[in-house]
Amino acid sequence: MSKPETGAGSGHAALRLDAIFEGTCTLEIPGVPGAPPLDHYPLRCDIRFSADRRTVWLLGFEPIVTAEYTARLGPLAVSNSTKVHLRSAEPGRLGQAGHFSIPIVLFFDHLFDAPFYEEDSDLPMTLRSDVPAGSPLDTDGRLTLIGEGTFSGGALDGKRCRLTYVGRVSPMPW
């Protein structure tokens, strides 16, 4: 639940806050026929706020698993499913106005494995609420995070992607 943390110079123990960010995510990969289908996928993330509530960590989430779909691999059409894992997350920021910024790297693990070809990809991005279509944490815990990035490696290398994550934070950090 909450973890003790030394307050800034006070010598008193303050409490970090473990919370849940629960909602849905949508993934868009423009111009990619047979992209992994993710539209309003239920997602629950474990997060932690520092004692001063200015730093936020994305601790993890259950992998996102797409339904089976037909993917294009060059001239081939193959049956595929994709698992999206959190590869890494850096400490993020929570501003006084409720805006979030959390740098992450997602790993896209494709079920289809081709010999002599690395099809899996990383997607570095920063989830932010202070961009168009994003919204800061409100008094009811609602939050919309937007992340945009370019895939690195594998079948999606060089492709742009946009992730939208709409949900609610509980308990509230304030």
Secondary structure, DSSP 8 states (H G I E B T S, - for coil): ---EEE-TTT-SEEE-EEEEEEEEEEEE-TT-TT---EEEEEEEEEEEE-TTSSEEEEEEE--EE---EEEEETTEEEEE-EEEEEEEE--EEE-TTS-EEEEEEEEEEES---TT----EEEEEEEESSSTT-B---TT-EEEEEEEEE-BSGGGTT-EEEEEEEEEEES---
